[in-house]
Amino acid sequence: MKINELLQTFTIALSNEESEVLNQMSKGVVTPIHAYTEREQFVIESLIRKALVSKVVKNGRTLVMANETYKP
């Protein structure tokens, strides 16, 4: 039996700040991480650890992109 079969709903805890940054990121748009403030970069790193944002290194540049829409 898979974990998805056992759990009907799966929620990820987000702070207000994380929610704001995640909502600012356009879905499907790849953006350089340096386009964000230092604080937003820190929050984005925590969203990467929660698998809500993807991080890709391409040609020496770090790019980030929001994953599929998350509704708490």
PDB file of N, CA, C and O in Angstrom:
ATOM      1  N   MET A   1       0.848  -1.180   0.000  1.00  0.00           N
ATOM      2  CA  MET A   1       0.000   0.000   0.000  1.00  0.00           C
ATOM      3  C   MET A   1       0.893   1.242   0.000  1.00  0.00           C
ATOM      4  O   MET A   1       1.874   1.315   0.740  1.00  0.00           O
ATOM      5  N   LYS A   2       0.544   2.198  -0.827  1.00  0.00           N
ATOM      6  CA  LYS A   2       1.334   3.414  -0.948  1.00  0.00           C
ATOM      7  C   LYS A   2       0.860   4.459   0.051  1.00  0.00           C
ATOM      8  O   LYS A   2      -0.287   4.437   0.499  1.00  0.00           O
ATOM      9  N   ILE A   3       1.765   5.381   0.395  1.00  0.00           N
ATOM     10  CA  ILE A   3       1.440   6.441   1.350  1.00  0.00           C
ATOM     11  C   ILE A   3       0.311   7.328   0.828  1.00  0.00           C
ATOM     12  O   ILE A   3      -0.514   7.808   1.606  1.00  0.00           O
ATOM     13  N   ASN A   4       0.274   7.547  -0.490  1.00  0.00           N
ATOM     14  CA  ASN A   4      -0.784   8.365  -1.083  1.00  0.00           C
ATOM     15  C   ASN A   4      -2.155   7.729  -0.929  1.00  0.00           C
ATOM     16  O   ASN A   4      -3.167   8.429  -0.871  1.00  0.00           O
ATOM     17  N   GLU A   5      -2.190   6.412  -0.863  1.00  0.00           N
ATOM     18  CA  GLU A   5      -3.454   5.714  -0.666  1.00  0.00           C
ATOM     19  C   GLU A   5      -3.927   5.834   0.780  1.00  0.00           C
ATOM     20  O   GLU A   5      -5.129   5.811   1.042  1.00  0.00           O
ATOM     21  N   LEU A   6      -2.998   5.961   1.711  1.00  0.00           N
ATOM     22  CA  LEU A   6      -3.358   6.075   3.119  1.00  0.00           C
ATOM     23  C   LEU A   6      -3.802   7.483   3.495  1.00  0.00           C
ATOM     24  O   LEU A   6      -4.751   7.660   4.259  1.00  0.00           O
ATOM     25  N   LEU A   7      -3.115   8.477   2.957  1.00  0.00           N
ATOM     26  CA  LEU A   7      -3.413   9.861   3.278  1.00  0.00           C
ATOM     27  C   LEU A   7      -4.284  10.484   2.192  1.00  0.00           C
ATOM     28  O   LEU A   7      -3.888  10.536   1.028  1.00  0.00           O
ATOM     29  N   GLN A   8      -5.457  10.951   2.570  1.00  0.00           N
ATOM     30  CA  GLN A   8      -6.352  11.586   1.602  1.00  0.00           C
ATOM     31  C   GLN A   8      -5.912  13.015   1.303  1.00  0.00           C
ATOM     32  O   GLN A   8      -5.950  13.458   0.156  1.00  0.00           O
ATOM     33  N   THR A   9      -5.495  13.730   2.343  1.00  0.00           N
ATOM     34  CA  THR A   9      -5.021  15.100   2.151  1.00  0.00           C
ATOM     35  C   THR A   9      -3.620  15.204   2.719  1.00  0.00           C
ATOM     36  O   THR A   9      -3.298  14.596   3.740  1.00  0.00           O
ATOM     37  N   PHE A  10      -2.810  15.968   2.056  1.00  0.00           N
ATOM     38  CA  PHE A  10      -1.426  16.150   2.475  1.00  0.00           C
ATOM     39  C   PHE A  10      -1.156  17.642   2.510  1.00  0.00           C
ATOM     40  O   PHE A  10      -1.178  18.300   1.470  1.00  0.00           O
ATOM     41  N   THR A  11      -0.901  18.186   3.700  1.00  0.00           N
ATOM     42  CA  THR A  11      -0.685  19.621   3.824  1.00  0.00           C
ATOM     43  C   THR A  11       0.760  19.899   4.220  1.00  0.00           C
ATOM     44  O   THR A  11       1.386  19.120   4.938  1.00  0.00           O
ATOM     45  N   ILE A  12       1.265  21.008   3.743  1.00  0.00           N
ATOM     46  CA  ILE A  12       2.614  21.457   4.065  1.00  0.00           C
ATOM     47  C   ILE A  12       2.474  22.761   4.830  1.00  0.00           C
ATOM     48  O   ILE A  12       1.810  23.689   4.370  1.00  0.00           O
ATOM     49  N   ALA A  13       3.094  22.830   5.990  1.00  0.00           N
ATOM     50  CA  ALA A  13       3.013  24.033   6.816  1.00  0.00           C
ATOM     51  C   ALA A  13       3.818  25.163   6.176  1.00  0.00           C
ATOM     52  O   ALA A  13       4.991  24.993   5.843  1.00  0.00           O
ATOM     53  N   LEU A  14       3.169  26.319   6.009  1.00  0.00           N
ATOM     54  CA  LEU A  14       3.817  27.499   5.448  1.00  0.00           C
ATOM     55  C   LEU A  14       3.623  28.677   6.380  1.00  0.00           C
ATOM     56  O   LEU A  14       2.555  28.854   6.965  1.00  0.00           O
ATOM     57  N   SER A  15       4.665  29.482   6.511  1.00  0.00           N
ATOM     58  CA  SER A  15       4.521  30.730   7.257  1.00  0.00           C
ATOM     59  C   SER A  15       3.869  31.756   6.340  1.00  0.00           C
ATOM     60  O   SER A  15       3.773  31.543   5.131  1.00  0.00           O
ATOM     61  N   ASN A  16       3.425  32.862   6.911  1.00  0.00           N
ATOM     62  CA  ASN A  16       2.830  33.932   6.106  1.00  0.00           C
ATOM     63  C   ASN A  16       3.840  34.461   5.089  1.00  0.00           C
ATOM     64  O   ASN A  16       3.491  34.738   3.941  1.00  0.00           O
ATOM     65  N   GLU A  17       5.087  34.597   5.520  1.00  0.00           N
ATOM     66  CA  GLU A  17       6.135  35.109   4.638  1.00  0.00           C
ATOM     67  C   GLU A  17       6.389  34.157   3.470  1.00  0.00           C
ATOM     68  O   GLU A  17       6.570  34.593   2.333  1.00  0.00           O
ATOM     69  N   GLU A  18       6.402  32.857   3.756  1.00  0.00           N
ATOM     70  CA  GLU A  18       6.594  31.872   2.695  1.00  0.00           C
ATOM     71  C   GLU A  18       5.435  31.906   1.710  1.00  0.00           C
ATOM     72  O   GLU A  18       5.641  31.792   0.501  1.00  0.00           O
ATOM     73  N   SER A  19       4.229  32.060   2.217  1.00  0.00           N
ATOM     74  CA  SER A  19       3.055  32.144   1.344  1.00  0.00           C
ATOM     75  C   SER A  19       3.121  33.354   0.427  1.00  0.00           C
ATOM     76  O   SER A  19       2.791  33.260  -0.755  1.00  0.00           O
ATOM     77  N   GLU A  20       3.543  34.482   0.964  1.00  0.00           N
ATOM     78  CA  GLU A  20       3.647  35.702   0.164  1.00  0.00           C
ATOM     79  C   GLU A  20       4.679  35.544  -0.958  1.00  0.00           C
ATOM     80  O   GLU A  20       4.417  35.913  -2.103  1.00  0.00           O
ATOM     81  N   VAL A  21       5.838  35.002  -0.628  1.00  0.00           N
ATOM     82  CA  VAL A  21       6.892  34.829  -1.635  1.00  0.00           C
ATOM     83  C   VAL A  21       6.444  33.825  -2.691  1.00  0.00           C
ATOM     84  O   VAL A  21       6.689  34.026  -3.881  1.00  0.00           O
ATOM     85  N   LEU A  22       5.792  32.750  -2.267  1.00  0.00           N
ATOM     86  CA  LEU A  22       5.326  31.737  -3.206  1.00  0.00           C
ATOM     87  C   LEU A  22       4.264  32.316  -4.138  1.00  0.00           C
ATOM     88  O   LEU A  22       4.245  31.990  -5.325  1.00  0.00           O
ATOM     89  N   ASN A  23       3.394  33.159  -3.624  1.00  0.00           N
ATOM     90  CA  ASN A  23       2.372  33.796  -4.455  1.00  0.00           C
ATOM     91  C   ASN A  23       2.982  34.800  -5.421  1.00  0.00           C
ATOM     92  O   ASN A  23       2.450  34.998  -6.513  1.00  0.00           O
ATOM     93  N   GLN A  24       4.099  35.444  -5.040  1.00  0.00           N
ATOM     94  CA  GLN A  24       4.777  36.403  -5.923  1.00  0.00           C
ATOM     95  C   GLN A  24       5.414  35.718  -7.115  1.00  0.00           C
ATOM     96  O   GLN A  24       5.499  36.294  -8.200  1.00  0.00           O
ATOM     97  N   MET A  25       5.862  34.488  -6.913  1.00  0.00           N
ATOM     98  CA  MET A  25       6.527  33.753  -7.991  1.00  0.00           C
ATOM     99  C   MET A  25       5.475  33.302  -8.993  1.00  0.00           C
ATOM    100  O   MET A  25       4.505  32.639  -8.626  1.00  0.00           O
ATOM    101  N   SER A  26       5.666  33.658 -10.248  1.00  0.00           N
ATOM    102  CA  SER A  26       4.741  33.247 -11.300  1.00  0.00           C
ATOM    103  C   SER A  26       4.899  31.761 -11.552  1.00  0.00           C
ATOM    104  O   SER A  26       6.019  31.253 -11.615  1.00  0.00           O
ATOM    105  N   LYS A  27       3.812  31.080 -11.693  1.00  0.00           N
ATOM    106  CA  LYS A  27       3.851  29.642 -11.934  1.00  0.00           C
ATOM    107  C   LYS A  27       4.427  29.358 -13.311  1.00  0.00           C
ATOM    108  O   LYS A  27       3.964  29.911 -14.309  1.00  0.00           O
ATOM    109  N   GLY A  28       5.429  28.506 -13.368  1.00  0.00           N
ATOM    110  CA  GLY A  28       6.020  28.108 -14.627  1.00  0.00           C
ATOM    111  C   GLY A  28       7.049  29.070 -15.192  1.00  0.00           C
ATOM    112  O   GLY A  28       7.628  28.802 -16.245  1.00  0.00           O
ATOM    113  N   VAL A  29       7.290  30.188 -14.512  1.00  0.00           N
ATOM    114  CA  VAL A  29       8.272  31.157 -15.004  1.00  0.00           C
ATOM    115  C   VAL A  29       9.588  30.941 -14.262  1.00  0.00           C
ATOM    116  O   VAL A  29       9.630  30.952 -13.032  1.00  0.00           O
ATOM    117  N   VAL A  30      10.655  30.746 -15.022  1.00  0.00           N
ATOM    118  CA  VAL A  30      11.979  30.536 -14.434  1.00  0.00           C
ATOM    119  C   VAL A  30      12.632  31.903 -14.236  1.00  0.00           C
ATOM    120  O   VAL A  30      12.725  32.696 -15.173  1.00  0.00           O
ATOM    121  N   THR A  31      13.086  32.171 -13.004  1.00  0.00           N
ATOM    122  CA  THR A  31      13.651  33.474 -12.646  1.00  0.00           C
ATOM    123  C   THR A  31      14.997  33.272 -11.959  1.00  0.00           C
ATOM    124  O   THR A  31      15.133  32.356 -11.148  1.00  0.00           O
ATOM    125  N   PRO A  32      15.995  34.102 -12.259  1.00  0.00           N
ATOM    126  CA  PRO A  32      17.257  34.016 -11.518  1.00  0.00           C
ATOM    127  C   PRO A  32      17.028  34.335 -10.040  1.00  0.00           C
ATOM    128  O   PRO A  32      16.278  35.253  -9.708  1.00  0.00           O
ATOM    129  N   ILE A  33      17.661  33.591  -9.174  1.00  0.00           N
ATOM    130  CA  ILE A  33      17.450  33.797  -7.737  1.00  0.00           C
ATOM    131  C   ILE A  33      17.962  35.165  -7.297  1.00  0.00           C
ATOM    132  O   ILE A  33      17.501  35.708  -6.294  1.00  0.00           O
ATOM    133  N   HIS A  34      18.915  35.724  -8.044  1.00  0.00           N
ATOM    134  CA  HIS A  34      19.464  37.033  -7.682  1.00  0.00           C
ATOM    135  C   HIS A  34      18.496  38.167  -7.978  1.00  0.00           C
ATOM    136  O   HIS A  34      18.761  39.312  -7.610  1.00  0.00           O
ATOM    137  N   ALA A  35      17.382  37.875  -8.634  1.00  0.00           N
ATOM    138  CA  ALA A  35      16.364  38.894  -8.895  1.00  0.00           C
ATOM    139  C   ALA A  35      15.557  39.196  -7.629  1.00  0.00           C
ATOM    140  O   ALA A  35      14.801  40.166  -7.587  1.00  0.00           O
ATOM    141  N   TYR A  36      15.719  38.367  -6.612  1.00  0.00           N
ATOM    142  CA  TYR A  36      14.996  38.534  -5.352  1.00  0.00           C
ATOM    143  C   TYR A  36      15.913  39.164  -4.309  1.00  0.00           C
ATOM    144  O   TYR A  36      17.137  39.110  -4.422  1.00  0.00           O
ATOM    145  N   THR A  37      15.291  39.768  -3.283  1.00  0.00           N
ATOM    146  CA  THR A  37      16.074  40.353  -2.195  1.00  0.00           C
ATOM    147  C   THR A  37      16.738  39.235  -1.404  1.00  0.00           C
ATOM    148  O   THR A  37      16.406  38.061  -1.568  1.00  0.00           O
ATOM    149  N   GLU A  38      17.676  39.609  -0.548  1.00  0.00           N
ATOM    150  CA  GLU A  38      18.383  38.615   0.259  1.00  0.00           C
ATOM    151  C   GLU A  38      17.425  37.842   1.158  1.00  0.00           C
ATOM    152  O   GLU A  38      17.561  36.628   1.315  1.00  0.00           O
ATOM    153  N   ARG A  39      16.466  38.532   1.745  1.00  0.00           N
ATOM    154  CA  ARG A  39      15.484  37.872   2.611  1.00  0.00           C
ATOM    155  C   ARG A  39      14.606  36.915   1.807  1.00  0.00           C
ATOM    156  O   ARG A  39      14.334  35.799   2.250  1.00  0.00           O
ATOM    157  N   GLU A  40      14.160  37.354   0.621  1.00  0.00           N
ATOM    158  CA  GLU A  40      13.346  36.492  -0.226  1.00  0.00           C
ATOM    159  C   GLU A  40      14.136  35.258  -0.668  1.00  0.00           C
ATOM    160  O   GLU A  40      13.574  34.168  -0.779  1.00  0.00           O
ATOM    161  N   GLN A  41      15.426  35.423  -0.918  1.00  0.00           N
ATOM    162  CA  GLN A  41      16.272  34.287  -1.278  1.00  0.00           C
ATOM    163  C   GLN A  41      16.318  33.270  -0.149  1.00  0.00           C
ATOM    164  O   GLN A  41      16.286  32.063  -0.392  1.00  0.00           O
ATOM    165  N   PHE A  42      16.394  33.757   1.088  1.00  0.00           N
ATOM    166  CA  PHE A  42      16.410  32.868   2.248  1.00  0.00           C
ATOM    167  C   PHE A  42      15.092  32.098   2.343  1.00  0.00           C
ATOM    168  O   PHE A  42      15.087  30.895   2.607  1.00  0.00           O
ATOM    169  N   VAL A  43      13.988  32.792   2.129  1.00  0.00           N
ATOM    170  CA  VAL A  43      12.667  32.153   2.175  1.00  0.00           C
ATOM    171  C   VAL A  43      12.529  31.151   1.024  1.00  0.00           C
ATOM    172  O   VAL A  43      11.969  30.070   1.209  1.00  0.00           O
ATOM    173  N   ILE A  44      13.035  31.502  -0.152  1.00  0.00           N
ATOM    174  CA  ILE A  44      12.975  30.596  -1.302  1.00  0.00           C
ATOM    175  C   ILE A  44      13.764  29.325  -1.013  1.00  0.00           C
ATOM    176  O   ILE A  44      13.341  28.239  -1.408  1.00  0.00           O
ATOM    177  N   GLU A  45      14.895  29.437  -0.337  1.00  0.00           N
ATOM    178  CA  GLU A  45      15.673  28.249   0.037  1.00  0.00           C
ATOM    179  C   GLU A  45      14.855  27.315   0.932  1.00  0.00           C
ATOM    180  O   GLU A  45      14.938  26.094   0.793  1.00  0.00           O
ATOM    181  N   SER A  46      14.074  27.880   1.841  1.00  0.00           N
ATOM    182  CA  SER A  46      13.230  27.030   2.690  1.00  0.00           C
ATOM    183  C   SER A  46      12.106  26.397   1.876  1.00  0.00           C
ATOM    184  O   SER A  46      11.714  25.262   2.147  1.00  0.00           O
ATOM    185  N   LEU A  47      11.581  27.116   0.878  1.00  0.00           N
ATOM    186  CA  LEU A  47      10.554  26.548   0.002  1.00  0.00           C
ATOM    187  C   LEU A  47      11.126  25.444  -0.877  1.00  0.00           C
ATOM    188  O   LEU A  47      10.416  24.503  -1.231  1.00  0.00           O
ATOM    189  N   ILE A  48      12.402  25.552  -1.231  1.00  0.00           N
ATOM    190  CA  ILE A  48      13.067  24.488  -1.992  1.00  0.00           C
ATOM    191  C   ILE A  48      13.148  23.231  -1.144  1.00  0.00           C
ATOM    192  O   ILE A  48      12.904  22.131  -1.638  1.00  0.00           O
ATOM    193  N   ARG A  49      13.490  23.387   0.137  1.00  0.00           N
ATOM    194  CA  ARG A  49      13.563  22.228   1.035  1.00  0.00           C
ATOM    195  C   ARG A  49      12.199  21.589   1.239  1.00  0.00           C
ATOM    196  O   ARG A  49      12.114  20.388   1.493  1.00  0.00           O
ATOM    197  N   LYS A  50      11.128  22.374   1.131  1.00  0.00           N
ATOM    198  CA  LYS A  50       9.763  21.851   1.266  1.00  0.00           C
ATOM    199  C   LYS A  50       9.214  21.352  -0.066  1.00  0.00           C
ATOM    200  O   LYS A  50       8.060  20.927  -0.132  1.00  0.00           O
ATOM    201  N   ALA A  51      10.018  21.394  -1.129  1.00  0.00           N
ATOM    202  CA  ALA A  51       9.666  20.917  -2.466  1.00  0.00           C
ATOM    203  C   ALA A  51       8.528  21.715  -3.093  1.00  0.00           C
ATOM    204  O   ALA A  51       7.771  21.174  -3.898  1.00  0.00           O
ATOM    205  N   LEU A  52       8.396  22.982  -2.740  1.00  0.00           N
ATOM    206  CA  LEU A  52       7.389  23.843  -3.351  1.00  0.00           C
ATOM    207  C   LEU A  52       8.001  24.705  -4.453  1.00  0.00           C
ATOM    208  O   LEU A  52       7.281  25.289  -5.263  1.00  0.00           O
ATOM    209  N   VAL A  53       9.333  24.782  -4.478  1.00  0.00           N
ATOM    210  CA  VAL A  53      10.064  25.557  -5.490  1.00  0.00           C
ATOM    211  C   VAL A  53      11.195  24.678  -6.011  1.00  0.00           C
ATOM    212  O   VAL A  53      11.836  23.956  -5.248  1.00  0.00           O
ATOM    213  N   SER A  54      11.433  24.747  -7.316  1.00  0.00           N
ATOM    214  CA  SER A  54      12.534  24.002  -7.933  1.00  0.00           C
ATOM    215  C   SER A  54      13.710  24.927  -8.175  1.00  0.00           C
ATOM    216  O   SER A  54      13.537  26.102  -8.500  1.00  0.00           O
ATOM    217  N   LYS A  55      14.902  24.387  -8.014  1.00  0.00           N
ATOM    218  CA  LYS A  55      16.145  25.140  -8.209  1.00  0.00           C
ATOM    219  C   LYS A  55      16.960  24.431  -9.282  1.00  0.00           C
ATOM    220  O   LYS A  55      17.196  23.226  -9.204  1.00  0.00           O
ATOM    221  N   VAL A  56      17.392  25.205 -10.298  1.00  0.00           N
ATOM    222  CA  VAL A  56      18.161  24.646 -11.403  1.00  0.00           C
ATOM    223  C   VAL A  56      19.384  25.515 -11.622  1.00  0.00           C
ATOM    224  O   VAL A  56      19.284  26.742 -11.631  1.00  0.00           O
ATOM    225  N   VAL A  57      20.540  24.887 -11.797  1.00  0.00           N
ATOM    226  CA  VAL A  57      21.765  25.618 -12.126  1.00  0.00           C
ATOM    227  C   VAL A  57      22.027  25.405 -13.605  1.00  0.00           C
ATOM    228  O   VAL A  57      22.215  24.274 -14.053  1.00  0.00           O
ATOM    229  N   LYS A  58      22.040  26.509 -14.372  1.00  0.00           N
ATOM    230  CA  LYS A  58      22.236  26.432 -15.813  1.00  0.00           C
ATOM    231  C   LYS A  58      23.240  27.501 -16.222  1.00  0.00           C
ATOM    232  O   LYS A  58      23.046  28.687 -15.955  1.00  0.00           O
ATOM    233  N   ASN A  59      24.302  27.073 -16.865  1.00  0.00           N
ATOM    234  CA  ASN A  59      25.371  27.977 -17.307  1.00  0.00           C
ATOM    235  C   ASN A  59      25.925  28.820 -16.156  1.00  0.00           C
ATOM    236  O   ASN A  59      26.245  29.993 -16.342  1.00  0.00           O
ATOM    237  N   GLY A  60      26.034  28.231 -14.989  1.00  0.00           N
ATOM    238  CA  GLY A  60      26.588  28.928 -13.838  1.00  0.00           C
ATOM    239  C   GLY A  60      25.615  29.859 -13.139  1.00  0.00           C
ATOM    240  O   GLY A  60      25.988  30.527 -12.174  1.00  0.00           O
ATOM    241  N   ARG A  61      24.375  29.917 -13.605  1.00  0.00           N
ATOM    242  CA  ARG A  61      23.357  30.774 -12.978  1.00  0.00           C
ATOM    243  C   ARG A  61      22.350  29.906 -12.241  1.00  0.00           C
ATOM    244  O   ARG A  61      21.967  28.842 -12.729  1.00  0.00           O
ATOM    245  N   THR A  62      21.921  30.354 -11.072  1.00  0.00           N
ATOM    246  CA  THR A  62      20.929  29.631 -10.297  1.00  0.00           C
ATOM    247  C   THR A  62      19.553  30.192 -10.615  1.00  0.00           C
ATOM    248  O   THR A  62      19.291  31.377 -10.407  1.00  0.00           O
ATOM    249  N   LEU A  63      18.676  29.328 -11.122  1.00  0.00           N
ATOM    250  CA  LEU A  63      17.322  29.716 -11.491  1.00  0.00           C
ATOM    251  C   LEU A  63      16.332  29.009 -10.583  1.00  0.00           C
ATOM    252  O   LEU A  63      16.555  27.868 -10.178  1.00  0.00           O
ATOM    253  N   VAL A  64      15.232  29.691 -10.263  1.00  0.00           N
ATOM    254  CA  VAL A  64      14.197  29.098  -9.422  1.00  0.00           C
ATOM    255  C   VAL A  64      12.846  29.217 -10.114  1.00  0.00           C
ATOM    256  O   VAL A  64      12.607  30.125 -10.909  1.00  0.00           O
ATOM    257  N   MET A  65      11.957  28.257  -9.782  1.00  0.00           N
ATOM    258  CA  MET A  65      10.636  28.232 -10.373  1.00  0.00           C
ATOM    259  C   MET A  65       9.673  27.594  -9.382  1.00  0.00           C
ATOM    260  O   MET A  65       9.984  26.565  -8.782  1.00  0.00           O
ATOM    261  N   ALA A  66       8.500  28.206  -9.211  1.00  0.00           N
ATOM    262  CA  ALA A  66       7.489  27.632  -8.332  1.00  0.00           C
ATOM    263  C   ALA A  66       6.966  26.348  -8.958  1.00  0.00           C
ATOM    264  O   ALA A  66       6.744  26.287 -10.167  1.00  0.00           O
ATOM    265  N   ASN A  67       6.770  25.324  -8.136  1.00  0.00           N
ATOM    266  CA  ASN A  67       6.202  24.077  -8.614  1.00  0.00           C
ATOM    267  C   ASN A  67       4.700  24.254  -8.784  1.00  0.00           C
ATOM    268  O   ASN A  67       4.184  25.364  -8.658  1.00  0.00           O
ATOM    269  N   GLU A  68       4.011  23.178  -9.066  1.00  0.00           N
ATOM    270  CA  GLU A  68       2.583  23.257  -9.298  1.00  0.00           C
ATOM    271  C   GLU A  68       1.856  23.948  -8.144  1.00  0.00           C
ATOM    272  O   GLU A  68       2.361  23.996  -7.022  1.00  0.00           O
ATOM    273  N   THR A  69       0.712  24.461  -8.420  1.00  0.00           N
ATOM    274  CA  THR A  69      -0.039  25.254  -7.461  1.00  0.00           C
ATOM    275  C   THR A  69      -0.314  24.474  -6.190  1.00  0.00           C
ATOM    276  O   THR A  69      -0.771  23.331  -6.232  1.00  0.00           O
ATOM    277  N   TYR A  70      -0.029  25.103  -5.063  1.00  0.00           N
ATOM    278  CA  TYR A  70      -0.265  24.495  -3.756  1.00  0.00           C
ATOM    279  C   TYR A  70      -1.358  25.255  -3.052  1.00  0.00           C
ATOM    280  O   TYR A  70      -1.262  26.470  -2.879  1.00  0.00           O
ATOM    281  N   LYS A  71      -2.393  24.557  -2.644  1.00  0.00           N
ATOM    282  CA  LYS A  71      -3.498  25.176  -1.892  1.00  0.00           C
ATOM    283  C   LYS A  71      -3.519  24.566  -0.494  1.00  0.00           C
ATOM    284  O   LYS A  71      -3.774  23.371  -0.348  1.00  0.00           O
ATOM    285  N   PRO A  72      -3.254  25.373   0.539  1.00  0.00           N
ATOM    286  CA  PRO A  72      -3.264  24.830   1.913  1.00  0.00           C
ATOM    287  C   PRO A  72      -4.642  24.432   2.370  1.00  0.00           C
ATOM    288  O   PRO A  72      -4.807  23.962   3.496  1.00  0.00           O
TER     289      PRO A  72
END
